[in-house]
Amino acid sequence: MKYEKMNNLFLRQYYLDSWEDYERSLKKKSFIKWDYIILTASNEAQATAYRNQIENRLEKGLLPEETTYAVLPDPEGKRVGSGGATFQVMRYIADQEPERENPFKNRRILVIHSGGDSKRVPQYSAIGKLFSPVPRELPDGRSSTLFDEFIVGMSGVPSRIQEGMLVLSGDVLLLFNPLQIDAQFDGAAAISIKEPVATGKNHGVFLNDGHDYVKCFLHKQTEERLREMGAVNKAGNVDLDTGAVLFGSALLQALFRLISTGGKVDEKKFRQFCNEEARISFYGDFLYPLANDSTLEDFYKEAAEGQLNEALHECRTQIWNAIHHFSMKLLCLSPAEFIHFGTTRELRSLVTKDVQDYEFLDWKMQVNSAVQKEGFAAHNAYVGSRAKIGKEAYLENCYILGNSEVGDGTVLSHVRIMDRKIPEQIVMHGIELTGGKKVIRIYGVPDNPKGKYPGEVSFLGTTLNQFMAQNKVTKEELWKGEETYLWFADLYPVCDDWEDALDMAEIIYKMAHGTATKEEISRWRETERMSLYSSFNAADIEASCDQERFLENRILARCFIRKLEQGMYYADALKIFGKRGISKEIFKLLMEDAAEADFSLKIRIYHAVSCYMKKTRTIYDDLHYDALENDCFGTIQEVIYEEAEKKLPDSAGYRIVKDQVDIALPVRVNWGGGWTDTPPHCNEKGGVVLNAAMKLRGIYPVQITVKRLDELHVEFESKDIGVYTTVDSAAEIQDCHNPYDSFALHKAALIACGIIPVREEADLQEILKRMGGGIYLSTQVYGVPKGSGLGTSSILSGACVKGIFEFLGQERTDAEIYDVVLGMEQIMSTGGGWQDQVGGLTEGIKLISTKPGIAQNLVVEKIEIPEEGKKELKERFALIYTGQRRLARNLLRDVVGGYIGSRPESLKALKEMKAVAVLMRFALEQGDIDEFAELLNQHWKLSCMLDAGTTNTCIDQILLVCEDLIDGKFISGAGGGGFIQVILKKDVTKEQLHERLHGVFQDSGVDVWDCELLV
């Protein structure tokens, strides 16, 4: 156990080192890289798919751009063997290096043989095992494939070899540290790892000649035979053939001479060695002559990749003569790992039961999948909440929706299941054919497509013989001239759509188990059918890859949204996209999801994506981050306004009943729960605020006047800033969303009160004529600096609404006015809450609370304080002006964005603020001003947690100067400027505070202001 743990730690470190090498290969020009990376493919369609995969990675900067990449299919789709494919590689390199005498000298070449039919894992026949999933996410967040593991794992090898070709088998994942490679050899070097003899008997084994050269090859020998030959060491291990071989440039040149004349490819010679008849094997025909004990006579008898025939005999003679004088060094690497993606059963076991054995490599059962349950493996799969998935099932590139049930141990690939019951221990694999037709191939997990009829060939829990007998299916119906392997059996109906294909797959299963009706058997018999072989050859591989990419993007988007729904901080949720980030395709899906989402989720999608775009400076289709930010806050504005609009009266009955109305209101100071009243927090969690009305310098500073005019137009005036305008059209009033418009508030007041429609065209003169005159609306906040934090903007809105309704003779309760003012806030795009207008419209100290809901029904409770408490509060409460101002609109987006984005500090602060507000109420009702002061200090800390901009150097300096004079401190409004509220220590006077501040800040404007709490 101790050795195994150390071995795993070593391999994990190799994994991490390999990733670092891989990243260096992408970023450092000087890092030694492969000159060529070449893949072999079974046909042109598969080669095209491979090229697209490579191109996709190159576009994203995931492959070294200095390397030359090529994909070489078997010529004309004919199977020329892995040796023939290797001759094609040599030809390709020679074509790229026409001026070089030895095109392989000083070149580092990686070849991955990946052109097999994948008969034992048919779901990968079309796309190839090379791009089959590996159950882990790469450190950059991507789902891994065998190809990606090869690229990452082999990134450190080029620096260990001066030249040569490393050949790998595309279905074996080999883990080792490149530092173990000793590249000092002449000819070839086989990479071997130590494995128990029990493993070796199922694979190829090298016999060491005692000098670390290959003496002979032992392929799938019994354990007894391996021991007899001396291939098993004292620890019970053998030198396993991993399929990884290094060829030196001299050996490559010797082989190249077989297909060339005068250094140029000779077409006739090339065709002799690269053809379907000879079908030369890389492992059988190139490696066998290099073993020390090999003989030409035994070479002729060596098993062929195709058939033993005269063409192969002649090729072997020439290969022997060309390379037998070379030898093969045995590079035995340890610790190392050999993971074979062999059969369907082995694959399923790897990703389910055995995945825990590779936890040290970060393997896991579910990768890039939107699933909510455990016990089964999933890769790029979406499983609905009602679906039931059996134990040790494996879902790959799938949608499982509705009330679907998937049996234990079943493998599903490239299918979409809705409300279906899938049996256990089967494989269902969907293929889209060129032309758009669909085929679903169904077979048993243990079935071997290499099984040959009339032998006992297992099929869907029975045998192929039994299947044919009980359904009266003849040999001629399944095979048309091909050899009678399951691989070639025409079992699978070609359908117009996926649902029909699924129905036909179910019929095949029923036929295997003797439960199909005559009608179902007839339907199967009368439908055009294909085999595992013909369907993969006719597959539209690009369509399959497109589906995988779409599903991957769909799942990533869904997982991201689910994390937002679960309340995860948006920045953490974004990590699901890894370093690749949000692609254009994913962005489009997220926008589609946002359009269909409910209010709370919609704004969170918009907010998270806008934050991502801002941070990464990403633009999608000319959309900048602020467009989505506007969508987020625009959605809040729209939803809140729509609710407020329901409560607006019908303006058709409006008539001017007073010639002039003057309204004067106090300002407010906020003590507890500020920000909890702001949408969408108050709509989702409810709000709790404690505030008080206050006169400033002896007056009610928020003042408005509404007058009737004889002229049928509207006049706006803002006296405190000295601006005036006349408006003659409704459209001018409807243009009220610019926060820098001096009359935005005036315009919004007329709209919110229902005089002017929000969007519809309207004739201003007709409206005014019906009402009985024009309207003059003036506003001023007397003697209060801008950005004071005393709620003047919202209170001014309240004053306007109150005055307009009185002007029109419309009796409105305070609660109704609160609703209209909240609508005004949204019309002006300020997005504020409801505490300010309540603070100014209703005198006294109030605890204002709401329950969650779009419609905010305010409960306003006046706080009764003992007389002694009132007296003490008035004496000890002081207001200090900081001499600074802060614009609330951008601040509001920052703070509300923290809540929408589920920033942990924001959520914690908002939750605790409500509790502190209630405790403040209790302290005041008890007349305990000291406790109230301490609670203000607590709230101050929470405000700074919610928004670091609450304080700044100037505010900190002011508080430091008067620290010994105060017991409690808090900022008015949003902070960052405006007024500071303090509770003086007992026996400290406001005059003492004034003298202290004036002594430090002189005439800078920092001073105590005269105020009176209206309690």
N, C-alpha and C positions, 0 to 999 in steps of 0.2 A: 504493500500500500504506500509505504514511504517513497519507494522508487517511482511508482506511478504518479504520485503527487509531484515529485521533482521533475519528472518527464513532462507533465502537463504545464508546470510553471515555465519550463524551458521553451516549450512550443508556444505558449501564450506570449512570451517575450519575443519569440521569432515573429509571431503575428504582428505585434506592435512595431517591431523593427522593420518588417516588410512594408507596413503602411507608411512609415517615415521615409523609406527608400522610394516608395511609389510617389509620395508627395514631392520629394526632391526631384524625381524624374520629370514631374510636371513643371516645376518652378526654376530649376537650376540648369542653365545651358551646359555647364561643365560636367554635370553628372553623366556618367557613362550609361548609355541606353542601348537597347536593341537597334540594330540598323534596319532589320526587317522583322515584322511579325506577320506570319502567313498562316491562314486557316485553309484547310481542305473541306470541301462540301460534296454532298452526294449528287446534286444537280444544280442547274442554274437558278431555279426558284429558291432553293435553300441558300445558295451563294448570295443572291440578291438580299435575302433577309439578313444574312450575316453582315453584308456590307452596310445595310441600313443601320444595324445595331452599332457598328463601328463608327459610322458617320455621325450618328446621334451622340455618341460619347465624345467624338472629336469636337463637335460643335459646342459642347458644354465644357470643353477643356478638361476632360476626364482621361485623356490618353496623351502621351508625349507626342507633340506635333512633329518632332524631328525624325521620328521613326516612319519608315515606309510600311504601309499596311496593304495586304492583298488577300483576296479570297479566291481560291482556285477550285472550281467544280470539276468533277470527273467529265472528260470530254464527251460531248453529245449525250450526256446523261447515262453513259455506259459505265458499269462498275469496273474500274481498272485496278482495284486493290490499293492498299495503303502504300505499297512499294511504287506502283505506277503513279500514284498521287505525289510521292516524294520526287520521282523523276520530273513531274510537272513543276514542282517547286524549283528544282535545279534549273530547269529551262527558263522559268520566269526570272530568276536571279541573273542568269547569263544574259538574258535580253536587257536587263536593267544596267548591266556592267559590260557593254560590248567591247570596250577598249582594254579590258583587263585579261591577262593571260590566264590567271586563275581567279575567276569571279568570286570565289569564296574566301580568298586570303584576306586577313584583317577585317573580316566582316562577322558581326555577331547576329545570328539568325535564330529566331524562335519559330518553330513549326508546331502547330497543334492539329493533329489528325482528328477531324470531326465530321467526316463524311459518311459515317455508318448509317444503317437503316434504323438503328435503335429498336431492333425487333423485340428485345426483351423488356423494353419500356416504350410501348408504341405511342404513348401520348407525346413523346418527344421526337417521333419520326419526322414530322414536318419541320419543326423549328430547330431540331437538332439538340442533342444532349448538352452541347457546349453552352447554350444559353438557358439551360434549365436552372431552376432556382436552387440556391443554397440557403438553408434556414438561418440566416442572420442578416442584420442590417450593417452595412459598412459604416465606419466612423463618420462619414459625411452624410449619413442618413439614407443612402440608397439601399434598396433591396439588392442583395448580392446574387450573382449567377456564377456558374463554374468559370466562365470566361473572365469575369471580374476577379475571381480568386486567382486564376492563372496570372493575370496581368499584375496584380498586387504582389503575389507570392514570388514571382520570378523577376521582380524589379531589381533585386540585388545581384542577380546572377551575372549580367554583362560585365560587372566590375571584377568578376572572378575568372573570366576567360579572356584571352587575347583575341581569339577568333573561333569560329566553328558554328555548328548548327545543333541547337537543343531541340529534340523531338519529343513531344508529349502526347499521351493518349487523351482524347477529349472527354473520357468518362471516368477519369481517375483524378482525385484531388490529392496532391502530394504536398505535405508540409515538412519543410526542413530549413535549416539555416544555411544560406549560400556560403557562409564562411567555411563550411565543412568541405566544400568542393576543392579538390586538388586537380587542377586542369593540366598537369604535366603528363601528357600521354601522346602516343603516336597511333593514330587510327581512330578508335572509338572508346568511349567510357560509358558503362551502364551504371545508372544510379539505382542503388538497392537499399532496402531498409531491413532491419531485423524484425521478423514476425514469427509468432509461434508456428510450429510445424502444422498444427491443425488448420491454420489459415493458409499456409503455403501449399498444402495438398490440393487446394481449389484454384491455385493460380500458377504462374510460372516461377521457377526457382533457379538461381544461378549456383553452379558448383564452383567454388573457389579452388584454383590450382595450388594454393599455398603461398603464392607470391602476389596475391591481389589481382589476378587476371582471371577471366572467365575460362574455365576448363570445358564445361558443357552446359547445355540448357536442359532442364527437367520440367516438362510441362504437364501439370495436373497429374502428378504421380502419387501413388499411395504413400501413406506415412511410412510403411515398412520399407518401400523402395527408396524413399528419400534418406532414411537412416542407413540403409544398405549402401547407398552411394556416397555416404559421408557428408551429406548436405546439411545435417542437423548438428548444431554445436552442443556443448555441454549444458547450456541453459535451455535447450529444447527449441532453439530458434533456427530459422533458415534465412538465406539472403533472397528476399522476395524481389521478383522482377516488377518494378513499378511502371514499366512502359516508358520511362524517361531515359533517353539516350543522347549522349553528346558525340557528334561526328566532327573529327578534325578536318581542316581544309584539304589536306592531302588525300584523305579517304574520299571526300566529296568530289575532288577533282578526278580521282580514279573512276568513280561511278559515272561522273559526267562524260568521261571519254567514251563510255558505252553508247551514248546517244548523240555524240558529236563527231565532227570531222574538222580538223584544223582549228579547233577552239570554237566552232560554230555549231549550233544544233543541226543535226542531220535528220530530216523529217522521216526518212525511211527507218533509220535506226531507232528513232524515238518511238515510232509506232510499233516497232517490234517489242519494246519493253513496256509500252503504255497502251494496253488493249484489254478487252474484256475476256479474251481467250486465255492469255497467260495469267492475268490477274495476279501480279506479283505482290507479295506481302512484305511490308517493311520489316516486321518482326521475324518472320520466318525466313525470308530470302536474303535480307541484308545482314542480319545479325548472326545467323547460324554459321556462315563461313568464317566468322571472326573468333569462334571458340577454339581453344587450343586442340581439343580432341576431336574436332569435326573432321569428317571425311567426305569426299565427293560422292561416294556410293551412298552413304547415309543421307547426304544432302538431297539426292534425287528422290529418296523415299519420304522426306519430311512432308508432313501434312500441308496441303495447299490451301490458300484462301478461297480458291475456286475449285477447279478440277486438275488432277495430275494428267498432263497431256504433253505432246511433243513440243508445243510452243513454249510451255513452261520449262521443259527439260533443256531446251536450247538456251533459254534465258539464264537458267541456273548455271549452265556450263560457263557462260561468259562472265557472269557475276563472280563465280568462284575464281576464275583465272584472274579477274581484275582486283579482287580485294582479299583473297585468302592469306596473303602474306602480312596483312595488318592484324593486329590483335585488339582485344577489348579489355580495357582496364576495369576493375570492379571498384566502384566508389560506394562503400557501405556507410550510410549516414545514420547516425544515432545520437540523440533521440530524433525520431521522425515519425510521420503518420501517413498512412496510406488509406484513403477513403474511396471505395469503389461504388459508383452509382450504376449498379449492374442491372438487376431485375426490378420489376414493379414491387415485388414483396420487399426487396432490400431497400428500395427507395422509401417505401412507406415506413419501414422499421427505422430508417435513419432519421426521418423527420418526426417520428412519434416516440416510440420506446427508447431509441438509442440517443435521442437528441441531448439527454442529460449527460451522456458520456462526453459531450463536446461543449459543455457549458463554459469551459475554460477558453473556448474560441468564440464565446458570445453567441452560440447557437441557441435558438429558442423555437418553441412549437409554432408560435404565431408571429408572422412577419408581415408588416404593411397590410394589415387586415382590420376591417371594421367588424369585430366580433366582441361579444360580451360574456362569453362562457369559455371554460377551459376543458381539457380532456381530449382535444383533437388538434390536429395540425392545420394551419392555414397559411397560405402565401398569396398575397394579392387577392383576398377574398372578402366578400361582403355577406354577412349573415344577419338576417333580420332578427328582431328580438323574440319573435314567436317560434322561430325555427328550432328544431331539435336535431343535434348532431351527435352521432354515436361515438363511442370510445375509439380512439386510435384511427379515426377517419382522417383523410387528408383532402383538403379543399384547395384547389389551385386555380387562380384566374376564374373565379366563380361568383355568381350571385345566388344566394339561397334565401328565398323570400317567403312571406306568408307563413302558413302552418306546415311548411315542408318538414319531412323527417328523413334523415340520412342514416343508414344502418352502420353498425360497428364495422370498423376496418375498411370502409368503402373509400375509393379514391375518385374524386370528381375533378375534371379539368376542362376549362373553357366551356362551361355550360351555365345556363340560367334556369333555375328551378323555382317554380311558383306553385305552392300547395300540392306538392307531389311527395309520395313516399318511395324512397330509393332503398332497395334491398341492401343487405350487408355483404361485405367481402367481394364487391364487384368494382370494376372500373368503368366509368362513363366519360368519354372524351369527345368533345365536339370539334368538328372541322368544317370550315367554310370552304367550298370548292371554288375554283376559278369559274366565274359566271354567276356566283351567288347562291348556288344550291347548298344544302346543309346535310351533313352526315354525323350521326352520333354512333361511335364505336363502343360497344359494350362487351366486356369479357370479364372473367374472374381474376382476382388479384394473383392467384398462384398459376394461372394459365400460361403456358409457354407457346408463343406463336411459332416456334421452331418445331413443335410437335407435328408428326406426319401421320395422316390417315392412310391406311386403316388401323394403325396402331392406336393404343389407348391415349387419346389426346384429351386432356381435361378442358372443359369448357363450361363456364357459369355454374359450377357446382355439380356438373354431371360430366359426360364425355361427349365428344363430337359424334361418335358412333351412335350413342343413345339419342342425341338431339336429332340426328338424321332419321333414325329408325322410327321414333314415335311421331314424327311429323311428316314421314314419307318423303323426305328430301333425298334426291338422288345425287350421286357424285357429280354428274354432269351439270346439275343446277348450281353447284358451288365452285367447280373448277372448269375452266375452259382452256385446256391444254397445259396449264401450269402444273408444276409438281404439287402434290396434294398436302401441302403444309397448311396449318391453320392461318399462317401469314397471308396465303393467297386465296383463302376461302371467301367467296362473294356472299357475305352474311348481312351487310349493312345497307339498308335502303337509302336511296338518294331522295331528299325531301325538299319542298319549296321553302319551308320555314322551320324554325327551331322547335316549335311545339309539336309539329308532325314528326320531326326526327326523334323527339323524346318519346312520343307515343309508340313509334316503331321500335325503339330500344326496349321499351317495356314489353312489347309483343315478343321480341327475341328472348327476353328473360322468361316469359311465360312458356314459350315453346320449349325452352331448355328444361322446364320443370313440369311439362305436360299439362299446363292449365290454360293454354291458348285455345280460343274457340276456332271453329272451322272458318268463320268469316275472317278472323284475325290472321290465321295461317294463309288464307287465300290472298288477303291484302299484302302480306309480306312477300308471297311468291310472285305476285303480279307487279311488284314495284321494282324498278331498276335498282340493282344493288352493286356495291363495291366491296373490296376486301381491305384489310389493314394496309396492304401494300399499295393497291391502286388508289385508295383514298388519300394516302399521304403524298403520292406522286401528283395527284390532281389538286392538292390543297392550295388555296390562295394564302400563302404564308404572310404576305404583307397585310392582308385583312386580319389575320390572326395576331400579328404583332401590333397592329393598330388597336385591336380590341384589348390586348394586354396593356398597352400604354394608356388607353382611355380608362380602363378599369383601375389601373394603378393610380391615375390622377383622381378618379372618382372616389376611390377609397381614401387617399390622402386628404382630399377635401372633406370627406365625411368624418374621418377621424379628427381632423382639426376642428370641425364644427361641434362634434360631440364633446371635445375637451372644453370648448367655449361654453357649451350648454351646462357642463358639469361645474362651471365656475373657475376653471383654471386661468391663471394669469396669462394674458394673451401672449406675452413674450415667451413663456414656457410652452404654450400651445404651438407657437410658430416653429419650435424646434423639431416638430414632426417632419418638416420639409427638409431638414438637414441643411448642408451647405449649398445645395442646388437652389433652395428657396422656392418661391412661388412662380411657376412657369406661366406663360400666357394661357395655356390650356387649363391649368388649375384655376387661374384668375377668373376665366370665363365661367367655370363650374361654380366657383364661390359666388360670383355675381348672380348666377341663376338661382342658387340656393338662397341667397339673401332676398331676392325678389319674392320668393315663395314663403320665406320665414315669418314667424310672428314678430311682434314688435321688439321684444327683448333680445331675441337672437339676431334679428336683422341689424340692429344698431351695433351689436358686438362684432358681427362679421365685417361691417363697413369700417368700424373703428380699428380692428386688428389689422386688416389689410392696408388701411391708410397709414398706420404706424409703420408697417413693414415697408411700404413704398417710400415713406419719408426717410427712414433710416438707411435704406439701400439705394435711394435715389433712382428707383425704378419707375418707368412710365409704361403703361399698357394702352396701346391704340390711342395715343395722344392724351390719355387720362393721367393727370398728375395726382399726387396723394391728396391734395386739398379738395379735389372733386369728391372723393370718397368720404373725406372728413365732413364735407358739406352734406353728403347723403346721410351720414350718421346723425348729425345734429338737425338736419332738415327733417328727417323722419320723426325725431322727437318733437320738433316744433309743429309738424303737421298733425301728428296724433293728438297732442295736447290741445292744439287750436280746434281741431275737429270736435273734441269733447266740449270745449268752451263755447264753440259756435252753436251747439245744440241749445244752449241756455240763453242765447241772444234773442231779444224780442223782435217781432215783425216791425220793421221801420215804417211800414205803410201807415201806421196810426200815429206816427210822431207829429207833434205840433209844438211850436215854440210857445211857452206859457209865461215866461219871464223875460223882461228886457235885459236883465243883467244878473249874473250870479257870481259871487266871490267866495272862494274857498281857501282857508288857510289851515294847514296841518302841521303837526310837530314832526321832528325826525325820530329815528329809533336807534337804540343801542342794542346790539345782540349779545346775549350772555351765554346761552347754551344751545347746542344742537344746530348751529349754523351749518349750512351745506346739506343737512339731511332733508331740507324742504325743497331741494332742487330736483327737477326732473332729470333723469328717470328714476333717481334713487327713491324719491317720495312715492312714485307710482308703483315701484316694485317692493319696497320695504316699509313704506310709511315714513312720515317725518315727525320729529318732536323738536320744538324750538321754544326757548324762553327769551323774551325780549321786553323792552320797555320803551314807552313814548317819552320824548324829551323836548323841552323848549331850549332854544339856543340863543344866548345873549338876550334873554327876556322876551323873545317873540316866537311865533309859529313860523318858521322860515319857508315852508313849502306853500306857495301861493299861486292861485290861478284865477283868471277872470274869463267868463263866457258872456258875450253880448250879442243881441240881435242887431243885424245890419239891414238897412233898407235895400242895399245893392245885393243882387243874387249871386254872390260869390263868397269865398271863404278867405278870411285874413288870419294869418298866424303871426304871433310875436313871441319872442323869447327875450324878456326884458333884461335878464341878468347878463346876457352876452350881447345885447343891443342889436338884434337882427329882426327883420320884419319882411313878410312877403304876402302877396295876394295870389290866390289860386282860383282858376276859372274852369278847371276840368277835373272830373273824378279820377282820370288816369294819373294826374299829378299826385293826388292823395294816395292812390294805390301804390305808388312808388315810395315805399316807406321802410325798406329793408336795409338801408345803408346806415350803419351806426354813427357815421360821421355827418349825417344829414342833420342840420340844426333843428329841423322840424319833423324828424322821424316820429317823435313821441306824439306830437299834435295830430299828425296824419293817422297814426295807429289808433289814437283815441276815437276819432270819428268812425274808423272801420270797426273797432271792437264794440262800440256802442250801437252798431247796426245802421248808422246813418249812410255810410258808403259801403257798397259790397266789396268783398275781398278781391275777387277776380273779374266778375262779370262786368261787361261794359255798362256804363250808366251815364245819364245826362245830369250833370251837377245842378244846372239851373232848374230842371224839372223837380229834382229832389228838394231844393231849397224853396221853390215856389210852393210846393205842397206843404212844406213845414211852416211857411209864413215869414220867410226872410233869410238873409244871409247870416253867417256865423263868424264872430270874432273870438278867437281863443288865444289868450296870452298866458304865459307861464313865467315863473321866476322862483329860484331858490335863493332867498335873500341871505347874504352874508355867510354862505357855506361854500367852502372851496370845492372844486370838482374833485372827484375821486376821494371823497371824504370817508367813505365806509359807513355813512349814516343812513343809507337806504334812500337817498333823495330821489333817485331816478324812478324807482318803483312807487314811492309815496307820491311823487308828482303825477305818475300815471293814475294812481288812486284818486288824487284830487281832481284830475281831469274828468275821469269817469263819474265821480260823485257830482261834480259841477254840471256836466252835460245832462245827466239824468234829471237833476233838479231844474235845469234850464228848460227841459222838455216836459216837466211835470210828471216824470216817471218815478214812482216810489220804488226804491230798491233797498233790500236789507244789506247789511254789511257783507254777509256771506255771498250774496249775488254779485256785489261789487268786487269781492275778492276774485271770483271766477272770471269776470270780464277783464280785470287787470292782468290775471295770469295769461289770458288770451292775447292781451296787448304785448306782453313780454315776448310771446312766441312770434307774433306778427313782425315785431322789430328785430327778430333774430337774436335777442339778447339772451333768451333761454333761461332767465332767472327763476327763482322759486317764489313762494308766497309769503314768506315771513315779513318782508319789508313793508308791503302795503298794509298788512294786518297791524304791524307795529305803528304805523302812522295814522291809519284810519280809526283805530281803537286805542283810546288812552289807557294808561296804567301799565302794570306789569302783567304779561299774559304768558300762559303756557299753551302753545298752539300745537295740535297734533292731528295727524291723519292716518287712516288705514291704507294699506296698499290698494291701488286701483288707478286707472287712467283718470276717472272722475275723482277729484280730491275734495272730499267733504270735510271742511275745516271745523275742528272742535276748539273753540277759544274759551279758555278758563282764566278769569282774572284772579290774580294772586292777592290774597289778603295778608298784609303784614302788620304785626303789632305796632302800635304808635311809636313805641320806643325804638323798634327796629327801623321804621320809616325814617325817624329823625337821625338815627346813627348812619343809615345808608346814605341819606342826602349829605350829611356832613363829611363822610369819608369817601364818597364817590367823586372822582375828578376826571376831567377829559383833557388830554394833552394832544395838541396838534403837532404832527411830525414835520410839517413843511413839505411833504411829498404827496404825490398822487399816483394812482395805479389804475390803468384801464381794466375794467372788469371782464370785458368780452373774451379776450384771449385767455385770461386767467380762468374764466369759467370753463372754457373748453379743455384746459389742461386738467383742472380738478375733476370735472365730470368725466373726462376721458380716463382718469385713474380709476374711477368707480366702474365705468363701462368695461374697461380692460381687466377688471378683477385684480388690480394691483393689491397685493396682500396688505400693505400699510394703509391704503385707502379704505379698504373694507373694514379693517380693525378700527381705524379712527372713527369712521362714520357710525359704526355700531356702538362704540363706547361714548360718543358724543351724546347720543340720545339718552343713555343712562345718566350721564353727568347733568344734563338739563333737568331731568326729573329730581335728582338729588339737590340741585340748586333750588328748585321750587320748595322742597321740604325745608332746606336751611332758611330760606327767606320767611316761610310761614312760621318758623320757630323764632324768627328774629335773630338768628345766629349769623351775624355778618362776618365773623372770623372764618367760619366754615364756608360761607359763600365765597370769601376771598381765596381760600385754599382750592375750592372747586374751579374758580376762574383760572388758577395756575395750572391745574390738571388739564383743563380744556385748552389752554395755551399750548401745552405740549402736544395734545392731539391735533390741533390746527397745524402746528409745524410738521407733524408726521404726515398729515394729509397733503400739505403743500409747503415745500421748503421756502417758497417765496413769501410766506406769511410774514417772515421777519427779514431784516437785512442789516447791514452794518450800522446804518443811521438809527434804526429802531433799537438795536442792541445797545448802542451807545447811550441813547436816551434813558433806557431802563437801567443801565449800569450807573448812570449819574444819580438817579433817584432811588437806587436799590434799598438804601437804609431808611427811606421814608415810606415805603409801600409794603403792604402785605399781599396784595393780589394784583395781577396784571392780565390784560387781554387786549386784543386788537379789535378795532371796529370794522365790520364788514369782512372783506376778503383778506385784508392785510396788505403788507408790502408798502404801506403809505397811509394817508388819511389820519385818523385819530386813534390814540391809544387810550384805553380805559384803565384806571387804576383804583384800587381801594387803599386809602391811606392808612398808615398805622394810627392807632388811637392816639389822640392828642397832637397829631401832626396836622397842620392847617394847609389849606390850598395856597395861602400866601407864602408859606415856607417852601412849598413845592415850586411856586412861581419864581421865587428868589434863587433857588438852586438851579433851575433850568436857565434863567436869564443870565446867571453868573457864568455859565458854561457856553451857552449858545448865543448870547447877546441878542442882536436884532435879526436873527436868521429866520424867525417865524415859529420856532419851536417854543411853545408856551402853553400855559393852562388857559382853557377857555371857560367862560361863564356858561353854566348849563343848569337846568332844573329838571329833575326826574318827575314826571307827572304821576306820582303815586299817592 
